[in-house]
Amino acid sequence: MTISQAVGNVCTASALNTKKQQTANPVENEVIYLPNTDCAIKSQAYLSAFTSYRVGGAAQLFVAPRNIEALQASLKYAKERDLRVTTLGAGSNLLVSDRGISGLVIATRHLRFSHFDHETGQLTVAAGESIPSLAWEAASLGWQGLEWAVGIPGTVGGAVVMNAGAHNSCIADMLVSAQVLSPDGTLETLTPDRLGYSYRTSLLQGGDRIVTQATLQLRPGSDPAQVVAITKEHKKHRLTTQPYNFPSCGSVFRNPKPYTAGWLIEQTGLKGYQIGGAQVAQLHANFIVNRGGAKASDIFCLIRHIQHQVQERWSIRLEPEVKMLGEFQAACG
Protein backbone atom coordinates (compact mmCIF):
# COMPACT_ATOMS: atom_id res chain seq x y z
CA MET A 1 0.00 0.00 0.00
CA THR A 2 1.25 3.49 -0.85
CA ILE A 3 -0.22 6.76 0.37
CA SER A 4 -0.29 10.22 -1.17
CA GLN A 5 -1.74 13.27 0.58
CA ALA A 6 -2.80 16.57 -0.91
CA VAL A 7 -12.33 15.63 -0.11
CA GLY A 8 -18.57 12.32 -1.19
CA ASN A 9 -20.60 12.29 1.30
CA VAL A 10 -20.89 11.28 4.92
CA CYS A 11 -19.58 7.98 6.11
CA THR A 12 -22.70 6.80 7.87
CA ALA A 13 -24.47 3.79 6.45
CA SER A 14 -27.91 5.36 6.81
CA ALA A 15 -26.98 8.09 4.35
CA LEU A 16 -26.05 5.71 1.55
CA ASN A 17 -29.21 3.61 1.12
CA THR A 18 -27.42 0.74 -0.57
CA LYS A 19 -27.26 -2.98 0.17
CA LYS A 20 -24.22 -4.14 2.07
CA GLN A 21 -21.41 -5.63 0.03
CA GLN A 22 -18.18 -7.33 1.01
CA THR A 23 -15.80 -7.69 -1.91
CA ALA A 24 -12.27 -6.75 -2.95
CA ASN A 25 -13.37 -6.11 -6.54
CA PRO A 26 -16.00 -3.37 -6.36
CA VAL A 27 -18.27 -2.44 -9.24
CA GLU A 28 -19.98 0.86 -9.99
CA ASN A 29 -22.29 2.20 -7.25
CA GLU A 30 -21.28 -0.57 -4.83
CA VAL A 31 -20.93 0.18 -1.12
CA ILE A 32 -18.65 -1.72 1.25
CA TYR A 33 -19.26 -1.38 4.98
CA LEU A 34 -16.20 -1.43 7.23
CA PRO A 35 -16.42 -3.84 10.18
CA ASN A 36 -17.22 -2.36 13.61
CA THR A 37 -17.80 1.17 12.23
CA ASP A 38 -20.63 3.19 10.72
CA CYS A 39 -18.29 3.88 7.81
CA ALA A 40 -18.95 2.89 4.20
CA ILE A 41 -16.63 2.77 1.20
CA LYS A 42 -18.29 3.78 -2.06
CA SER A 43 -17.07 2.67 -5.48
CA GLN A 44 -16.66 4.84 -8.57
CA ALA A 45 -17.28 8.16 -6.80
CA TYR A 46 -16.64 11.10 -9.11
CA LEU A 47 -14.20 13.57 -7.59
CA SER A 48 -15.14 16.69 -9.56
CA ALA A 49 -17.58 17.58 -6.77
CA PHE A 50 -14.76 17.45 -4.22
CA THR A 51 -12.11 19.61 -5.92
CA SER A 52 -12.08 23.40 -6.20
CA TYR A 53 -11.41 23.09 -9.94
CA ARG A 54 -14.64 21.08 -10.37
CA VAL A 55 -12.88 18.61 -12.67
CA GLY A 56 -11.60 15.07 -12.34
CA GLY A 57 -12.63 11.48 -12.90
CA ALA A 58 -13.82 8.87 -10.45
CA ALA A 59 -12.13 7.33 -7.44
CA GLN A 60 -12.03 3.55 -7.70
CA LEU A 61 -13.04 3.54 -4.02
CA PHE A 62 -13.99 6.52 -1.83
CA VAL A 63 -14.49 6.89 1.92
CA ALA A 64 -15.10 9.88 4.22
CA PRO A 65 -14.46 8.85 7.84
CA ARG A 66 -15.71 11.04 10.67
CA ASN A 67 -13.36 9.85 13.41
CA ILE A 68 -9.93 8.29 13.94
CA GLU A 69 -11.33 4.78 14.41
CA ALA A 70 -13.07 4.89 11.03
CA LEU A 71 -9.91 6.32 9.45
CA GLN A 72 -7.84 3.49 10.92
CA ALA A 73 -10.38 0.95 9.64
CA SER A 74 -10.15 2.49 6.17
CA LEU A 75 -6.36 2.15 6.16
CA LYS A 76 -6.63 -1.44 7.38
CA TYR A 77 -9.03 -2.24 4.53
CA ALA A 78 -6.57 -0.76 2.01
CA LYS A 79 -3.56 -2.53 3.51
CA GLU A 80 -5.26 -5.93 3.47
CA ARG A 81 -6.00 -5.50 -0.24
CA ASP A 82 -2.74 -3.75 -1.19
CA LEU A 83 -4.63 -0.67 -2.38
CA ARG A 84 -2.97 2.66 -3.04
CA VAL A 85 -4.33 5.33 -0.67
CA THR A 86 -4.82 8.97 -1.67
CA THR A 87 -5.88 11.51 0.95
CA LEU A 88 -7.92 14.60 0.06
CA GLY A 89 -8.78 17.57 2.23
CA ALA A 90 -10.83 20.40 0.73
CA GLY A 91 -9.70 19.47 -2.77
CA SER A 92 -8.00 22.84 -3.29
CA ASN A 93 -4.48 23.13 -4.68
CA LEU A 94 -5.27 19.92 -6.52
CA LEU A 95 -5.79 18.69 -10.08
CA VAL A 96 -7.33 15.23 -10.49
CA SER A 97 -6.94 13.48 -13.83
CA ASP A 98 -9.97 12.92 -16.06
CA ARG A 99 -9.10 9.23 -15.77
CA GLY A 100 -9.67 9.31 -12.03
CA ILE A 101 -7.63 7.71 -9.25
CA SER A 102 -7.09 4.03 -8.62
CA GLY A 103 -7.14 2.53 -5.14
CA LEU A 104 -8.82 4.09 -2.11
CA VAL A 105 -9.41 7.85 -1.81
CA ILE A 106 -9.87 8.98 1.80
CA ALA A 107 -11.59 12.34 2.36
CA THR A 108 -10.57 13.89 5.67
CA ARG A 109 -12.89 16.90 5.47
CA HIS A 110 -15.32 15.30 7.95
CA LEU A 111 -12.68 15.05 10.69
CA ARG A 112 -13.85 18.06 12.68
CA PHE A 113 -13.20 19.58 16.08
CA SER A 114 -11.44 22.66 17.46
CA HIS A 115 -10.34 23.69 20.94
CA PHE A 116 -9.06 27.14 21.95
CA ASP A 117 -6.96 26.82 25.11
CA HIS A 118 -7.14 30.23 26.76
CA GLU A 119 -4.34 29.43 29.23
CA THR A 120 -1.72 28.50 26.64
CA GLY A 121 -3.01 30.41 23.61
CA GLN A 122 -2.94 27.20 21.63
CA LEU A 123 -5.54 26.09 19.10
CA THR A 124 -5.88 22.33 18.56
CA VAL A 125 -7.88 21.40 15.45
CA ALA A 126 -8.74 18.32 13.42
CA ALA A 127 -7.45 17.90 9.88
CA GLY A 128 -10.81 18.56 8.24
CA GLU A 129 -11.39 22.00 9.72
CA SER A 130 -11.55 24.90 7.25
CA ILE A 131 -8.63 27.32 7.48
CA PRO A 132 -10.71 30.44 6.62
CA SER A 133 -13.37 29.50 9.18
CA LEU A 134 -10.71 29.14 11.87
CA ALA A 135 -9.25 32.53 10.93
CA TRP A 136 -12.62 34.21 11.45
CA GLU A 137 -13.27 32.33 14.69
CA ALA A 138 -9.88 33.24 16.12
CA ALA A 139 -10.37 36.88 15.13
CA SER A 140 -13.79 37.02 16.81
CA LEU A 141 -12.12 35.86 20.04
CA GLY A 142 -9.36 38.46 19.80
CA TRP A 143 -6.68 35.85 19.01
CA GLN A 144 -3.94 37.05 16.66
CA GLY A 145 -1.91 34.88 14.30
CA LEU A 146 -4.33 33.54 11.69
CA GLU A 147 -5.41 36.77 9.99
CA TRP A 148 -3.29 35.92 6.93
CA ALA A 149 -5.09 32.59 6.46
CA VAL A 150 -8.57 33.96 5.77
CA GLY A 151 -8.10 33.58 2.02
CA ILE A 152 -6.56 30.09 2.05
CA PRO A 153 -9.25 27.78 0.58
CA GLY A 154 -8.17 24.60 2.31
CA THR A 155 -8.24 22.46 5.43
CA VAL A 156 -5.83 22.17 8.34
CA GLY A 157 -4.48 18.82 7.14
CA GLY A 158 -3.57 20.11 3.71
CA ALA A 159 -2.14 23.31 5.16
CA VAL A 160 0.20 21.34 7.44
CA VAL A 161 1.33 19.06 4.61
CA MET A 162 2.09 21.83 2.10
CA ASN A 163 3.06 24.57 4.59
CA ALA A 164 0.32 26.87 3.34
CA GLY A 165 1.00 30.56 3.65
CA ALA A 166 0.22 34.12 2.59
CA HIS A 167 1.23 37.69 3.47
CA ASN A 168 4.71 36.58 4.61
CA SER A 169 3.28 34.08 7.13
CA CYS A 170 2.86 30.31 6.99
CA ILE A 171 1.73 27.34 9.03
CA ALA A 172 5.31 26.37 9.94
CA ASP A 173 5.68 29.67 11.83
CA MET A 174 2.96 28.76 14.33
CA LEU A 175 2.79 24.96 14.35
CA VAL A 176 3.42 23.43 17.75
CA SER A 177 2.82 19.84 16.70
CA ALA A 178 0.97 17.67 14.20
CA GLN A 179 -0.63 14.31 14.88
CA VAL A 180 -0.15 11.87 12.00
CA LEU A 181 -1.48 8.40 11.26
CA SER A 182 0.84 5.79 9.75
CA PRO A 183 -0.31 3.08 7.32
CA ASP A 184 -0.14 0.51 10.13
CA GLY A 185 -2.74 2.49 12.09
CA THR A 186 -0.44 3.99 14.72
CA LEU A 187 -0.65 7.64 15.76
CA GLU A 188 2.41 9.81 16.30
CA THR A 189 2.85 13.44 17.32
CA LEU A 190 5.52 15.33 15.38
CA THR A 191 7.09 18.73 16.08
CA PRO A 192 7.97 21.11 13.22
CA ASP A 193 11.68 20.26 13.36
CA ARG A 194 10.79 16.71 12.24
CA LEU A 195 8.68 17.86 9.29
CA GLY A 196 11.41 19.43 7.14
CA TYR A 197 9.47 22.58 6.36
CA SER A 198 10.45 24.89 3.51
CA TYR A 199 8.56 27.08 1.05
CA ARG A 200 5.18 25.40 0.37
CA THR A 201 6.37 21.92 1.22
CA SER A 202 7.26 19.48 4.00
CA LEU A 203 8.48 15.91 4.43
CA LEU A 204 4.83 14.85 4.63
CA GLN A 205 4.30 15.56 0.94
CA GLY A 206 4.48 12.36 -1.02
CA GLY A 207 4.87 10.38 2.20
CA ASP A 208 2.77 7.63 3.74
CA ARG A 209 1.43 9.44 6.83
CA ILE A 210 -1.93 11.22 7.12
CA VAL A 211 -2.33 14.37 9.22
CA THR A 212 -5.22 13.93 11.67
CA GLN A 213 -4.89 17.09 13.78
CA ALA A 214 -2.59 20.03 14.54
CA THR A 215 -1.86 22.39 17.42
CA LEU A 216 -1.13 26.02 16.55
CA GLN A 217 0.34 28.73 18.79
CA LEU A 218 -1.69 31.95 18.59
CA ARG A 219 -1.73 35.18 20.60
CA PRO A 220 -4.94 35.75 22.60
CA GLY A 221 -5.93 38.88 24.46
CA SER A 222 -6.36 41.48 21.72
CA ASP A 223 -9.44 43.55 20.98
CA PRO A 224 -11.63 41.30 18.78
CA ALA A 225 -12.79 44.28 16.73
CA GLN A 226 -9.21 45.11 15.78
CA VAL A 227 -8.31 41.51 14.83
CA VAL A 228 -11.52 41.17 12.81
CA ALA A 229 -10.71 44.44 11.00
CA ILE A 230 -7.23 43.17 10.05
CA THR A 231 -8.71 39.87 8.91
CA LYS A 232 -11.23 41.72 6.76
CA GLU A 233 -8.42 43.71 5.14
CA HIS A 234 -6.58 40.50 4.25
CA LYS A 235 -9.78 39.07 2.78
CA LYS A 236 -10.44 42.26 0.82
CA HIS A 237 -6.91 42.18 -0.59
CA ARG A 238 -7.39 38.59 -1.78
CA LEU A 239 -10.74 39.38 -3.39
CA THR A 240 -9.38 42.41 -5.25
CA THR A 241 -6.15 40.80 -6.48
CA GLN A 242 -7.17 37.19 -7.16
CA PRO A 243 -10.00 35.71 -9.26
CA TYR A 244 -12.84 34.18 -7.27
CA ASN A 245 -15.56 34.33 -9.93
CA PHE A 246 -14.52 31.02 -11.55
CA PRO A 247 -13.28 27.71 -10.09
CA SER A 248 -9.53 27.54 -9.57
CA CYS A 249 -6.93 25.84 -7.37
CA GLY A 250 -5.35 29.05 -6.12
CA SER A 251 -1.76 29.77 -7.16
CA VAL A 252 -0.60 27.30 -9.79
CA PHE A 253 3.18 27.81 -9.61
CA ARG A 254 5.72 28.41 -6.88
CA ASN A 255 7.41 31.81 -6.98
CA PRO A 256 10.97 31.51 -8.36
CA LYS A 257 12.77 34.16 -6.30
CA PRO A 258 13.51 36.96 -6.92
CA TYR A 259 10.57 36.93 -9.34
CA THR A 260 6.94 36.02 -8.86
CA ALA A 261 5.36 33.44 -11.12
CA GLY A 262 2.46 35.77 -11.90
CA TRP A 263 4.79 38.53 -13.11
CA LEU A 264 6.75 36.14 -15.34
CA ILE A 265 3.57 34.72 -16.88
CA GLU A 266 2.10 38.19 -17.45
CA GLN A 267 5.30 39.51 -19.00
CA THR A 268 5.31 36.51 -21.32
CA GLY A 269 1.96 37.71 -22.65
CA LEU A 270 -0.12 34.78 -21.44
CA LYS A 271 -2.90 36.55 -19.53
CA GLY A 272 -6.18 35.39 -21.00
CA TYR A 273 -4.59 32.52 -22.95
CA GLN A 274 -7.04 29.64 -23.10
CA ILE A 275 -7.07 25.91 -23.85
CA GLY A 276 -10.55 24.42 -23.91
CA GLY A 277 -12.37 25.70 -20.85
CA ALA A 278 -9.14 26.53 -18.97
CA GLN A 279 -7.82 30.10 -19.01
CA VAL A 280 -4.94 32.07 -17.53
CA ALA A 281 -6.85 34.51 -15.31
CA GLN A 282 -6.96 38.15 -16.38
CA LEU A 283 -6.83 39.38 -12.78
CA HIS A 284 -3.81 37.32 -11.67
CA ALA A 285 -1.64 35.40 -14.12
CA ASN A 286 -0.60 32.74 -11.59
CA PHE A 287 -4.20 31.50 -11.54
CA ILE A 288 -5.77 29.17 -14.06
CA VAL A 289 -9.56 29.29 -13.97
CA ASN A 290 -12.23 26.92 -15.20
CA ARG A 291 -14.33 29.16 -17.42
CA GLY A 292 -16.91 26.41 -17.76
CA GLY A 293 -16.73 22.91 -19.13
CA ALA A 294 -12.97 22.59 -18.65
CA LYS A 295 -11.44 19.15 -18.40
CA ALA A 296 -8.47 18.29 -16.24
CA SER A 297 -6.51 17.73 -19.46
CA ASP A 298 -7.23 21.34 -20.53
CA ILE A 299 -5.77 22.64 -17.28
CA PHE A 300 -2.81 20.28 -17.44
CA CYS A 301 -1.97 21.26 -21.02
CA LEU A 302 -2.24 24.94 -20.14
CA ILE A 303 0.19 24.41 -17.25
CA ARG A 304 2.65 22.75 -19.62
CA HIS A 305 2.22 25.53 -22.19
CA ILE A 306 2.94 28.20 -19.57
CA GLN A 307 6.04 26.33 -18.41
CA HIS A 308 7.33 26.05 -21.98
CA GLN A 309 6.70 29.69 -22.86
CA VAL A 310 8.27 31.06 -19.65
CA GLN A 311 11.26 28.75 -20.12
CA GLU A 312 11.72 30.02 -23.66
CA ARG A 313 11.46 33.68 -22.65
CA TRP A 314 13.23 33.76 -19.29
CA SER A 315 15.19 30.48 -19.03
CA ILE A 316 13.28 29.78 -15.82
CA ARG A 317 11.42 26.53 -15.21
CA LEU A 318 8.25 27.23 -13.22
CA GLU A 319 7.51 24.51 -10.67
CA PRO A 320 3.84 23.71 -10.07
CA GLU A 321 2.45 24.37 -6.63
CA VAL A 322 -0.74 22.55 -7.58
CA LYS A 323 -0.58 18.81 -6.90
CA MET A 324 -1.55 16.51 -9.75
CA LEU A 325 -3.17 13.17 -9.04
CA GLY A 326 -3.75 10.45 -11.61
CA GLU A 327 -2.48 9.89 -15.13
CA PHE A 328 -1.74 12.91 -17.37
CA GLN A 329 1.08 11.70 -19.60
CA ALA A 330 -0.93 11.55 -22.84
CA ALA A 331 -3.18 14.51 -22.03
CA CYS A 332 -1.58 16.94 -24.51
CA GLY A 333 -1.02 14.55 -27.37
C-alpha positions in Angstrom: 0.0 0.0 0.0 1.2 3.5 -0.9 -0.2 6.8 0.4 -0.3 10.2 -1.2 -1.7 13.3 0.6 -2.8 16.6 -0.9 -12.3 15.6 -0.1 -18.6 12.3 -1.2 -20.6 12.3 1.3 -20.9 11.3 4.9 -19.6 8.0 6.1 -22.7 6.8 7.9 -24.5 3.8 6.5 -27.9 5.4 6.8 -27.0 8.1 4.4 -26.1 5.7 1.5 -29.2 3.6 1.1 -27.4 0.7 -0.6 -27.3 -3.0 0.2 -24.2 -4.1 2.1 -21.4 -5.6 0.0 -18.2 -7.3 1.0 -15.8 -7.7 -1.9 -12.3 -6.8 -3.0 -13.4 -6.1 -6.5 -16.0 -3.4 -6.4 -18.3 -2.4 -9.2 -20.0 0.9 -10.0 -22.3 2.2 -7.2 -21.3 -0.6 -4.8 -20.9 0.2 -1.1 -18.7 -1.7 1.3 -19.3 -1.4 5.0 -16.2 -1.4 7.2 -16.4 -3.8 10.2 -17.2 -2.4 13.6 -17.8 1.2 12.2 -20.6 3.2 10.7 -18.3 3.9 7.8 -18.9 2.9 4.2 -16.6 2.8 1.2 -18.3 3.8 -2.1 -17.1 2.7 -5.5 -16.7 4.8 -8.6 -17.3 8.2 -6.8 -16.6 11.1 -9.1 -14.2 13.6 -7.6 -15.1 16.7 -9.6 -17.6 17.6 -6.8 -14.8 17.5 -4.2 -12.1 19.6 -5.9 -12.1 23.4 -6.2 -11.4 23.1 -9.9 -14.6 21.1 -10.4 -12.9 18.6 -12.7 -11.6 15.1 -12.3 -12.6 11.5 -12.9 -13.8 8.9 -10.5 -12.1 7.3 -7.4 -12.0 3.5 -7.7 -13.0 3.5 -4.0 -14.0 6.5 -1.8 -14.5 6.9 1.9 -15.1 9.9 4.2 -14.5 8.8 7.8 -15.7 11.0 10.7 -13.4 9.8 13.4 -9.9 8.3 13.9 -11.3 4.8 14.4 -13.1 4.9 11.0 -9.9 6.3 9.4 -7.8 3.5 10.9 -10.4 1.0 9.6 -10.1 2.5 6.2 -6.4 2.1 6.2 -6.6 -1.4 7.4 -9.0 -2.2 4.5 -6.6 -0.8 2.0 -3.6 -2.5 3.5 -5.3 -5.9 3.5 -6.0 -5.5 -0.2 -2.7 -3.8 -1.2 -4.6 -0.7 -2.4 -3.0 2.7 -3.0 -4.3 5.3 -0.7 -4.8 9.0 -1.7 -5.9 11.5 0.9 -7.9 14.6 0.1 -8.8 17.6 2.2 -10.8 20.4 0.7 -9.7 19.5 -2.8 -8.0 22.8 -3.3 -4.5 23.1 -4.7 -5.3 19.9 -6.5 -5.8 18.7 -10.1 -7.3 15.2 -10.5 -6.9 13.5 -13.8 -10.0 12.9 -16.1 -9.1 9.2 -15.8 -9.7 9.3 -12.0 -7.6 7.7 -9.3 -7.1 4.0 -8.6 -7.1 2.5 -5.1 -8.8 4.1 -2.1 -9.4 7.8 -1.8 -9.9 9.0 1.8 -11.6 12.3 2.4 -10.6 13.9 5.7 -12.9 16.9 5.5 -15.3 15.3 7.9 -12.7 15.0 10.7 -13.8 18.1 12.7 -13.2 19.6 16.1 -11.4 22.7 17.5 -10.3 23.7 20.9 -9.1 27.1 21.9 -7.0 26.8 25.1 -7.1 30.2 26.8 -4.3 29.4 29.2 -1.7 28.5 26.6 -3.0 30.4 23.6 -2.9 27.2 21.6 -5.5 26.1 19.1 -5.9 22.3 18.6 -7.9 21.4 15.5 -8.7 18.3 13.4 -7.5 17.9 9.9 -10.8 18.6 8.2 -11.4 22.0 9.7 -11.6 24.9 7.2 -8.6 27.3 7.5 -10.7 30.4 6.6 -13.4 29.5 9.2 -10.7 29.1 11.9 -9.2 32.5 10.9 -12.6 34.2 11.4 -13.3 32.3 14.7 -9.9 33.2 16.1 -10.4 36.9 15.1 -13.8 37.0 16.8 -12.1 35.9 20.0 -9.4 38.5 19.8 -6.7 35.9 19.0 -3.9 37.0 16.7 -1.9 34.9 14.3 -4.3 33.5 11.7 -5.4 36.8 10.0 -3.3 35.9 6.9 -5.1 32.6 6.5 -8.6 34.0 5.8 -8.1 33.6 2.0 -6.6 30.1 2.1 -9.2 27.8 0.6 -8.2 24.6 2.3 -8.2 22.5 5.4 -5.8 22.2 8.3 -4.5 18.8 7.1 -3.6 20.1 3.7 -2.1 23.3 5.2 0.2 21.3 7.4 1.3 19.1 4.6 2.1 21.8 2.1 3.1 24.6 4.6 0.3 26.9 3.3 1.0 30.6 3.7 0.2 34.1 2.6 1.2 37.7 3.5 4.7 36.6 4.6 3.3 34.1 7.1 2.9 30.3 7.0 1.7 27.3 9.0 5.3 26.4 9.9 5.7 29.7 11.8 3.0 28.8 14.3 2.8 25.0 14.3 3.4 23.4 17.8 2.8 19.8 16.7 1.0 17.7 14.2 -0.6 14.3 14.9 -0.1 11.9 12.0 -1.5 8.4 11.3 0.8 5.8 9.8 -0.3 3.1 7.3 -0.1 0.5 10.1 -2.7 2.5 12.1 -0.4 4.0 14.7 -0.7 7.6 15.8 2.4 9.8 16.3 2.9 13.4 17.3 5.5 15.3 15.4 7.1 18.7 16.1 8.0 21.1 13.2 11.7 20.3 13.4 10.8 16.7 12.2 8.7 17.9 9.3 11.4 19.4 7.1 9.5 22.6 6.4 10.4 24.9 3.5 8.6 27.1 1.1 5.2 25.4 0.4 6.4 21.9 1.2 7.3 19.5 4.0 8.5 15.9 4.4 4.8 14.9 4.6 4.3 15.6 0.9 4.5 12.4 -1.0 4.9 10.4 2.2 2.8 7.6 3.7 1.4 9.4 6.8 -1.9 11.2 7.1 -2.3 14.4 9.2 -5.2 13.9 11.7 -4.9 17.1 13.8 -2.6 20.0 14.5 -1.9 22.4 17.4 -1.1 26.0 16.6 0.3 28.7 18.8 -1.7 31.9 18.6 -1.7 35.2 20.6 -4.9 35.7 22.6 -5.9 38.9 24.5 -6.4 41.5 21.7 -9.4 43.5 21.0 -11.6 41.3 18.8 -12.8 44.3 16.7 -9.2 45.1 15.8 -8.3 41.5 14.8 -11.5 41.2 12.8 -10.7 44.4 11.0 -7.2 43.2 10.1 -8.7 39.9 8.9 -11.2 41.7 6.8 -8.4 43.7 5.1 -6.6 40.5 4.2 -9.8 39.1 2.8 -10.4 42.3 0.8 -6.9 42.2 -0.6 -7.4 38.6 -1.8 -10.7 39.4 -3.4 -9.4 42.4 -5.3 -6.1 40.8 -6.5 -7.2 37.2 -7.2 -10.0 35.7 -9.3 -12.8 34.2 -7.3 -15.6 34.3 -9.9 -14.5 31.0 -11.6 -13.3 27.7 -10.1 -9.5 27.5 -9.6 -6.9 25.8 -7.4 -5.4 29.1 -6.1 -1.8 29.8 -7.2 -0.6 27.3 -9.8 3.2 27.8 -9.6 5.7 28.4 -6.9 7.4 31.8 -7.0 11.0 31.5 -8.4 12.8 34.2 -6.3 13.5 37.0 -6.9 10.6 36.9 -9.3 6.9 36.0 -8.9 5.4 33.4 -11.1 2.5 35.8 -11.9 4.8 38.5 -13.1 6.8 36.1 -15.3 3.6 34.7 -16.9 2.1 38.2 -17.4 5.3 39.5 -19.0 5.3 36.5 -21.3 2.0 37.7 -22.7 -0.1 34.8 -21.4 -2.9 36.6 -19.5 -6.2 35.4 -21.0 -4.6 32.5 -22.9 -7.0 29.6 -23.1 -7.1 25.9 -23.8 -10.5 24.4 -23.9 -12.4 25.7 -20.8 -9.1 26.5 -19.0 -7.8 30.1 -19.0 -4.9 32.1 -17.5 -6.8 34.5 -15.3 -7.0 38.1 -16.4 -6.8 39.4 -12.8 -3.8 37.3 -11.7 -1.6 35.4 -14.1 -0.6 32.7 -11.6 -4.2 31.5 -11.5 -5.8 29.2 -14.1 -9.6 29.3 -14.0 -12.2 26.9 -15.2 -14.3 29.2 -17.4 -16.9 26.4 -17.8 -16.7 22.9 -19.1 -13.0 22.6 -18.7 -11.4 19.2 -18.4 -8.5 18.3 -16.2 -6.5 17.7 -19.5 -7.2 21.3 -20.5 -5.8 22.6 -17.3 -2.8 20.3 -17.4 -2.0 21.3 -21.0 -2.2 24.9 -20.1 0.2 24.4 -17.3 2.6 22.7 -19.6 2.2 25.5 -22.2 2.9 28.2 -19.6 6.0 26.3 -18.4 7.3 26.0 -22.0 6.7 29.7 -22.9 8.3 31.1 -19.7 11.3 28.8 -20.1 11.7 30.0 -23.7 11.5 33.7 -22.7 13.2 33.8 -19.3 15.2 30.5 -19.0 13.3 29.8 -15.8 11.4 26.5 -15.2 8.2 27.2 -13.2 7.5 24.5 -10.7 3.8 23.7 -10.1 2.5 24.4 -6.6 -0.7 22.5 -7.6 -0.6 18.8 -6.9 -1.5 16.5 -9.7 -3.2 13.2 -9.0 -3.8 10.5 -11.6 -2.5 9.9 -15.1 -1.7 12.9 -17.4 1.1 11.7 -19.6 -0.9 11.6 -22.8 -3.2 14.5 -22.0 -1.6 16.9 -24.5 -1.0 14.5 -27.4 
